[in-house]
Amino acid sequence: MEETSNDFSKIDKILEKHQFRKNNLIQILLDFQDEYNWLPKNILFYAGTKLGIPLARIYGAATFYKFFNLEPMGKYKILVCEGTACHIRGSVNLLQRVSNILKIEPGDTTNDYMFSFETVNCLGCCALGPVMYFNNKYYSNPSTGQLEKLFSSVS
């Protein structure tokens, strides 16, 4: 999070990539989030000034889409499906295993900002349920040992 303080060179590069076009706001915000894992207020203010867009309009776009994060997020996002098929097949137990290992609840981020843990309504692979999405891969009902190995492999 410290890297977001006063170094706007990354932001300038993203804005240049989009040729400072106001109509590219959503893609610009996506690029900011790819860079920082969230949308820090100081960066949004800076970008708004450079683009000539009021901060309220930028916040309007950032809060309209659920994908954007206005709070710091973990480097790795863990998504556990709570859809009907996954729920029937034991997603509650999977949620509990992840919570026990990371010591956080769904909707939280670890203190070291390594992991963010969220639930979703569907991950689109019901036959694998209960399913978890982590580090660009789907996992079908991973055991406690498998989860510990997965999470320690990236930390």
Contact map, one row per residue, 1 for C-alpha under 8 A:
11111000000000000000000000000000000100000000000000000000000000000000000100000000000000000000000000000000000000000000000000000000000000000000000000000000000
11111000000000000000000000000000000000000000000000000000000000000000000000000000000000000000000000000000000000000000000000000000000000000000000000000000000
11111110000000000000000000000000000000000000000000000000000000000000000000000000000000000000000000000000000000000000000000000000000000000000000000000000000
11111111000000000000000000000000000100010110000000000000000000000000000000000000000000000000000000000000000000000000000000000000000000000000000000000000000
11111110000000000000000000000000000000000100000000000000000000000000000000000000000000000000000000000000000000000000000000000000000000000000000000000000000
00111111000000000000000000000000000000000000000000000000000000000000000000000000000000000000000000000000000000000000000000000000000000000000000000000000000
00111111110000000000000000000000000000000000000000000000000000000000000000000000000000000000000000000000000000000000000000000000000000000000000000000000000
00010111111100000000000000000000000000000010000000000000000000000000000000000000000000000000000000000000000000000000000000000000000000000000000000000000000
00000011111110000000000000000000000000000000000000000000000000000000000000000000000000000000000000000000000000000000000000000000000000000000000000000000000
00000011111111000000000000000000000000000000000000000000000000000000000000000000000000000000000000000000000000000000000000000000000000000000000000000000000
00000001111111100000000000000001000000000010001000000000000000000000000000000000000000000000000000000000000000000000000000000000000000000000000000000000000
00000001111111110000000000000000000000000000000000000000000000000000000000000000000000000000000000000000000000000000000000000000000000000000000000000000000
00000000111111111000000000000000000000000000000000000000000000000000000000000000000000000000000000000000000000000000000000000000000000000000000000000000000
00000000011111111100000000010011000000000000000000000000000000000000000000000000000000000000000000000000000000000000000000000000000000000000000000000000000
00000000001111111111100000010000000000000000001000000000000000000000000000000000000000000000000000000000000000000000000000000000000000000000000000000000000
00000000000111111111000000000000000000000000000000000000000000000000000000000000000000000000000000000000000000000000000000000000000000000000000000000000000
00000000000011111111000000000000000000000000000000000000000000000000000000000000000000000000000000000000000000000000000000000000000000000000000000000000000
00000000000001111111100100010000000000000000000000000000000000000000000000000000000000000000000000000000000000000000000000000000000000000000000000000000000
00000000000000111111100000000000000000000000000000000000000000000000000000000000000000000000000000000000000000000000000000000000000000000000000000000000000
00000000000000111111110000000000000000000000000001100000000000000000000000000000000000000000000000000000000000000000000000000000000000000000000000000000000
00000000000000100111111110000000000000000000000000100000000000000000000000000000000000000000000000000000000000000000000000000000000000000000000000000000000
00000000000000000001111110000000000000000000000000111000000000000000000000000000000000000000000000000000000000000000000000000000000000000000000000000000000
00000000000000000000111111000000000000000000000000000000000000000000000000000000000000000000000000000000000000000000000000000000000000000000000000000000000
00000000000000000100111111110000000000000000000000000000000000000000000000000000000000000000000000000000000000000000000000000000000000000000000000000000000
00000000000000000000111111111000000000000000000000000000010000000000000000000000000000000000000000000000000000000000000000000000000000000000000000000000000
00000000000000000000001111111100000000000000000000000000000010000000000000000000000000000000000000000000000000000000000000000000000000000000000000000000000
00000000000000000000000111111110000000000000000000000000000000000000000000000000000000000000000000000000000000000000000000000000000000000000000000000000000
00000000000001100100000111111111000000000000000000000000000000000000000000000000000000000000000000000000000000000000000000000000000000000000000000000000000
00000000000000000000000011111111100000100000000000000000000001000000000000000000000000000000000000000000000000000000000000000000000000000000000000000000000
00000000000000000000000001111111110000000000000000000000000000000001000000000000000000000000000000000000000000000000000000000000000000000000000000000000000
00000000000001000000000000111111111000000000000000000000000000000000000000000000000000000000000000000000000000000000000000000000000000000000000000000000000
00000000001001000000000000011111111111100000000000000000000000000000000000000000000000000000000000000000000000000000000000000000000000000000000000000000000
00000000000000000000000000001111111111100000000000000000000000000001100000000000000000000000000000000000000000000000000000000000000000000000000000000000000
00000000000000000000000000000111111111000000000000000000000000000000000000000000000000000000000000000000000000000000000000000000000000000000000000000000000
00000000000000000000000000000011111110000000000000000000000000000000000000000000000000000000000000000000000000000000000000000000000000000000000000000000000
10010000000000000000000000000001111111100000000000000000000000000000000000000000000000000000000000000000000000000000000000000000000000000000000000000000000
00000000000000000000000000000001111111100000000000000000000000000000100111100000000000000000000000000000000000000000000000000000000000000000000000000000000
00000000000000000000000000000001110111110000000000000000000000000001111110000000000000000000000000000000000000000000000000000000000000000000000000000000000
00000000000000000000000000001001100111111011000000000000000000000001111100000000000000000000000000000000000000000000000000000000000000000000000000000000000
00010000000000000000000000000000000001111111000000000000000000000000011100000000000000000000000000000000000000000000000000000000000000000000000000000000000
00000000000000000000000000000000000000111111100000000000000000000000010000000000000000000000000000000000000000000000000000000000000000000000000000000000000
00011000000000000000000000000000000000011111110000000000000000000000000000000000000000000000000000000000000000000000000000000000000000000000000000000000000
00010001001000000000000000000000000000111111111000000000000000000000000000000000000000000000000000000000000000000000000000000000000000000000000000000000000
00000000000000000000000000000000000000111111111100000010010000000000000000000000000000000000000000000000000000000000000000000000000000000000000000000000000
00000000000000000000000000000000000000001111111110000010000000000000000000000000000000000000000000000000000000000000000000000000000000000000000000000000000
00000000000000000000000000000000000000000111111111000000000000000000000000000000000000000000000000000000000000000000000000000000000000000000000000000000000
00000000001000100000000000000000000000000011111111100000000000000000000000000000000000000000000000000000000000000000000000000000000000000000000000000000000
00000000000000000000000000000000000000000001111111111110010000000000000000000000000000000000000000000000000000000000000000000000000000000000000000000000000
00000000000000000000000000000000000000000000111111111100000000000000000000000000000000000000000000000000000000000000000000000000000000000000000000000000000
00000000000000000001000000000000000000000000011111111000000000000000000000000000000000000000000000000000000000000000000000000000000000000000000000000000000
00000000000000000001110000000000000000000000001111111000000000000000000000000000000000000000000000000000000000000000000000000000000000000000000000000000000
00000000000000000000010000000000000000000000000111111100000000000000000000000000000000000000000000000000000000000000000000000000000000000000000000000000000
00000000000000000000010000000000000000000000000111111110110000000000000000000000000000000000000000000000000000000000000000000000000000000000000000000000000
00000000000000000000000000000000000000000000000110011111110000000000000000000000000000000000000000000000000000000000000000000000000000000000000000000000000
00000000000000000000000000000000000000000001100100001111111000000000000000000000000000000000000000000000000000000000000000000000000000000000000000000000000
00000000000000000000000000000000000000000000000000000111111100000000000000000000000000000000000000000000000000000000000000000000000000000000000000000000000
00000000000000000000000000000000000000000000000000001111111110000000000000000000000000000000000000000000000000000000000000000000000000000000000000000000000
00000000000000000000000010000000000000000001000100001111111111000000000000000000000000000000000000000000000000000000000000000000000000000000000000000000000
00000000000000000000000000000000000000000000000000000011111111100000000000000000000000000000000000000000000000000000000000000000000000000000000000000000000
00000000000000000000000000000000000000000000000000000001111111110000000000000000000000000000000000000000000000000000000000000000000000000000000000000000000
00000000000000000000000001000000000000000000000000000000111111111000000000000000000000000000000000000000000000000000000000000000000000000000000000000000000
00000000000000000000000000001000000000000000000000000000011111111101110000000000000000000000000000000000000000000000000000000000000000000000000000000000000
00000000000000000000000000000000000000000000000000000000001111111101000000000000000000000000000000000000000000000000000000000000000000000000000000000000000
00000000000000000000000000000000000000000000000000000000000111111100000000000000000000000000000000000000000000000000000000000000000000000000000000000000000
00000000000000000000000000000000000000000000000000000000000011111111000000000000000000000000000000000000000000000000000000000000000000000000000000000000000
00000000000000000000000000000000000000000000000000000000000001111111100000000000000000000000000000000000000000000000000000000000000000000000000000000000000
00000000000000000000000000000000000000000000000000000000000000001111100000000000000000000000000000000000000000000000000000000000000000000000000000000000000
00000000000000000000000000000100100001100000000000000000000001101111110000000000000000000000000000000000000000000000000000000000000000000000000000000000000
00000000000000000000000000000000100011100000000000000000000001000111111110000000000000000000000000000000000000000000000000000000000000000000000000000000000
00000000000000000000000000000000000001111000000000000000000001000001111100000000000000000000000000000000000000000000000000000000000000000000000000000000000
00000000000000000000000000000000000001110000000000000000000000000000111110000000000000000000000000000000000000000000000000000000000000000000000000000000000
10000000000000000000000000000000000011110000000000000000000000000000111111000000000000000000000000000000000000001000000000000000000000000000000000000000000
00000000000000000000000000000000000011000000000000000000000000000000101111101000000000000000000000000000000010001011000000000000000000000000000000000000000
00000000000000000000000000000000000010000000000000000000000000000000000111111000000000000000000000000000000011011111000000000000000000000000000000000000000
00000000000000000000000000000000000010000000000000000000000000000000000011111000000000000000000000000000000000001111000000000000000000000000000000000000000
00000000000000000000000000000000000000000000000000000000000000000000000001111100000000000000000000000000000000000111000000000000000001100000000000000000000
00000000000000000000000000000000000000000000000000000000000000000000000011111110000000000000000000000000000000000011110000000000000001100000000000000000000
00000000000000000000000000000000000000000000000000000000000000000000000000011111000000000000000000000000000000000011110000000000000111100000000000000000000
00000000000000000000000000000000000000000000000000000000000000000000000000001111100000000000000000000000000000000000111100000000000111000000000000000000000
00000000000000000000000000000000000000000000000000000000000000000000000000000111110000000010011000000000000000000000111100000000011110000000000000000000000
00000000000000000000000000000000000000000000000000000000000000000000000000000011111001100010000000000000000000000000001111100000111100000000000000000000000
00000000000000000000000000000000000000000000000000000000000000000000000000000001111101100011000000000000000000000000001111000000010000000000000000000000000
00000000000000000000000000000000000000000000000000000000000000000000000000000000111111100000000000000000000000000000000111000000000000000000000000000000000
00000000000000000000000000000000000000000000000000000000000000000000000000000000011111110000000000000000000000000000000000000000000000000000000000000000000
00000000000000000000000000000000000000000000000000000000000000000000000000000000001111111000000000000000000000000000000000000110110000000000000000000000000
00000000000000000000000000000000000000000000000000000000000000000000000000000000111111111110000000000000000000000000000000000100111000000000000000000000000
00000000000000000000000000000000000000000000000000000000000000000000000000000000111111111111000000000000000000000000000000000000110000000000000000000000000
00000000000000000000000000000000000000000000000000000000000000000000000000000000000111111110000000000000000000000000000000000000000000000000000000000000000
00000000000000000000000000000000000000000000000000000000000000000000000000000000000011111110000000000000000000000000000000000000110000000000000000000000000
00000000000000000000000000000000000000000000000000000000000000000000000000000000000001111111110000000000000000000000000000000000110000000000000000000000000
00000000000000000000000000000000000000000000000000000000000000000000000000000001110001111111111000000000000000000000000000000000111000000000100000000000000
00000000000000000000000000000000000000000000000000000000000000000000000000000000010000100111111100000000000000000000000000000000000000000000000000000000000
00000000000000000000000000000000000000000000000000000000000000000000000000000000000000000111111110000000000000000000000000000000000000000000000000000000000
00000000000000000000000000000000000000000000000000000000000000000000000000000001000000000111111111000000000000000000000000000000010000000000110000000000000
00000000000000000000000000000000000000000000000000000000000000000000000000000001000000000011111111100000010000000000000000000000000000000000000000000000000
00000000000000000000000000000000000000000000000000000000000000000000000000000000000000000001111111110000000000000000000000000000000000000000000000000000000
00000000000000000000000000000000000000000000000000000000000000000000000000000000000000000000111111111000000000000000000000000000000000000000001100000000000
00000000000000000000000000000000000000000000000000000000000000000000000000000000000000000000011111111100000000000000000000000000000000000000000100100000000
00000000000000000000000000000000000000000000000000000000000000000000000000000000000000000000001111111111110000000000000000000000000000000000000000000000000
00000000000000000000000000000000000000000000000000000000000000000000000000000000000000000000000111111111000000000000000000000000000000000000000000000000000
00000000000000000000000000000000000000000000000000000000000000000000000000000000000000000000000011111110000000000000000000000000000000000000000100110000000
00000000000000000000000000000000000000000000000000000000000000000000000000000000000000000000000001111111000001000000000000000000000000000000000000000000000
00000000000000000000000000000000000000000000000000000000000000000000000000000000000000000000000000111111100001000000000000000000000000000000000000000000000
00000000000000000000000000000000000000000000000000000000000000000000000000000000000000000000000000110111110111000000100000000000000000000000000000000000000
00000000000000000000000000000000000000000000000000000000000000000000000000000000000000000000000000100011111100000000100000000000000000000000000000000000000
00000000000000000000000000000000000000000000000000000000000000000000000000000000000000000000001000100001111100000000111000000000000000000000000000000000000
00000000000000000000000000000000000000000000000000000000000000000000000000000000000000000000000000000000111110000001111000000000000000000000000000000000000
00000000000000000000000000000000000000000000000000000000000000000000000000000000000000000000000000000001111111000001110000000000000000000000000000000000000
00000000000000000000000000000000000000000000000000000000000000000000000011000000000000000000000000000001001111101111100000000000000000000000000000000000000
00000000000000000000000000000000000000000000000000000000000000000000000001000000000000000000000000000111000111111111000000000000000000000000000000000000000
00000000000000000000000000000000000000000000000000000000000000000000000000000000000000000000000000000000000011111100000000000000000000000000000000000000000
00000000000000000000000000000000000000000000000000000000000000000000000001000000000000000000000000000000000001111110000000000000000000000000000000000000000
00000000000000000000000000000000000000000000000000000000000000000000000111100000000000000000000000000000000011111111000000000000000000000000000000000000000
00000000000000000000000000000000000000000000000000000000000000000000000001110000000000000000000000000000000011111111000000000000000000000000000000000000001
00000000000000000000000000000000000000000000000000000000000000000000000011111100000000000000000000000000000011011111100000000000000000000000000000000000000
00000000000000000000000000000000000000000000000000000000000000000000000011111100000000000000000000000000001111001111110000000000000000000000000000000000000
00000000000000000000000000000000000000000000000000000000000000000000000000001111000000000000000000000001111110000011111000000000000000000000000000000000000
00000000000000000000000000000000000000000000000000000000000000000000000000001111000000000000000000000000011100000001111100000000000000000000000000000000000
00000000000000000000000000000000000000000000000000000000000000000000000000000011110000000000000000000000011000000000111110000000000000000000000000000000000
00000000000000000000000000000000000000000000000000000000000000000000000000000011111000000000000000000000000000000000011111100000000000000000000000000000000
00000000000000000000000000000000000000000000000000000000000000000000000000000000111000000000000000000000000000000000001111100000000000000000000000000000000
00000000000000000000000000000000000000000000000000000000000000000000000000000000111000000000000000000000000000000000000111111100000000000000000000000000000
00000000000000000000000000000000000000000000000000000000000000000000000000000000100000000000000000000000000000000000000111111100001010000000000000000000000
00000000000000000000000000000000000000000000000000000000000000000000000000000000000000000000000000000000000000000000000001111100000000000000000000000000000
00000000000000000000000000000000000000000000000000000000000000000000000000000000000000000000000000000000000000000000000001111111101000000000000000000000000
00000000000000000000000000000000000000000000000000000000000000000000000000000000000011000000000000000000000000000000000001111111111000000000000000000000000
00000000000000000000000000000000000000000000000000000000000000000000000000000000000010000000000000000000000000000000000000001111100000000000000000000000000
00000000000000000000000000000000000000000000000000000000000000000000000000000000000000000000000000000000000000000000000000001111111000000011100000000000000
00000000000000000000000000000000000000000000000000000000000000000000000000000000100011101110000000000000000000000000000000001111111000000001100000000000000
00000000000000000000000000000000000000000000000000000000000000000000000000000001110011101110010000000000000000000000000000000101111100000001100000000000000
00000000000000000000000000000000000000000000000000000000000000000000000000000001100001000010000000000000000000000000000000101101111110000111100000000000000
00000000000000000000000000000000000000000000000000000000000000000000000000000111100000000000000000000000000000000000000000000000011111000111100000000000000
00000000000000000000000000000000000000000000000000000000000000000000000000000111000000000000000000000000000000000000000000100000001111111110000000000000000
00000000000000000000000000000000000000000000000000000000000000000000000000011110000000000000000000000000000000000000000000000000000111111110000000000000000
00000000000000000000000000000000000000000000000000000000000000000000000000011100000000000000000000000000000000000000000000000000000011111000000000000000000
00000000000000000000000000000000000000000000000000000000000000000000000000000000000000000000000000000000000000000000000000000000000011111100000000000000000
00000000000000000000000000000000000000000000000000000000000000000000000000000000000000000000000000000000000000000000000000000000000011111110000000000000000
00000000000000000000000000000000000000000000000000000000000000000000000000000000000000000000000000000000000000000000000000000000001111011111000000000000000
00000000000000000000000000000000000000000000000000000000000000000000000000000000000000000000000000000000000000000000000000000001001111001111110000000000000
00000000000000000000000000000000000000000000000000000000000000000000000000000000000000000000000000000000000000000000000000000001111100000111110000000000000
00000000000000000000000000000000000000000000000000000000000000000000000000000000000000000010010000000000000000000000000000000001111100000011111000000000000
00000000000000000000000000000000000000000000000000000000000000000000000000000000000000000000010000000000000000000000000000000000000000000011111111100000000
00000000000000000000000000000000000000000000000000000000000000000000000000000000000000000000000010000000000000000000000000000000000000000000111111100000000
00000000000000000000000000000000000000000000000000000000000000000000000000000000000000000000000011001000000000000000000000000000000000000000011111110000000
00000000000000000000000000000000000000000000000000000000000000000000000000000000000000000000000000000000000000000000000000000000000000000000011111111000000
00000000000000000000000000000000000000000000000000000000000000000000000000000000000000000000000000000000000000000000000000000000000000000000011111111100000
00000000000000000000000000000000000000000000000000000000000000000000000000000000000000000000000001001000000000000000000000000000000000000000011111111110000
00000000000000000000000000000000000000000000000000000000000000000000000000000000000000000000000000001000000000000000000000000000000000000000000111111111000
00000000000000000000000000000000000000000000000000000000000000000000000000000000000000000000000000000000000000000000000000000000000000000000000011111111100
00000000000000000000000000000000000000000000000000000000000000000000000000000000000000000000000000000000000000000000000000000000000000000000000001111111110
00000000000000000000000000000000000000000000000000000000000000000000000000000000000000000000000000000000000000000000000000000000000000000000000000111111111
00000000000000000000000000000000000000000000000000000000000000000000000000000000000000000000000000000000000000000000000000000000000000000000000000011111111
00000000000000000000000000000000000000000000000000000000000000000000000000000000000000000000000000000000000000000000000000000000000000000000000000001111111
00000000000000000000000000000000000000000000000000000000000000000000000000000000000000000000000000000000000000000000000000000000000000000000000000000111111
00000000000000000000000000000000000000000000000000000000000000000000000000000000000000000000000000000000000000000100000000000000000000000000000000000011111
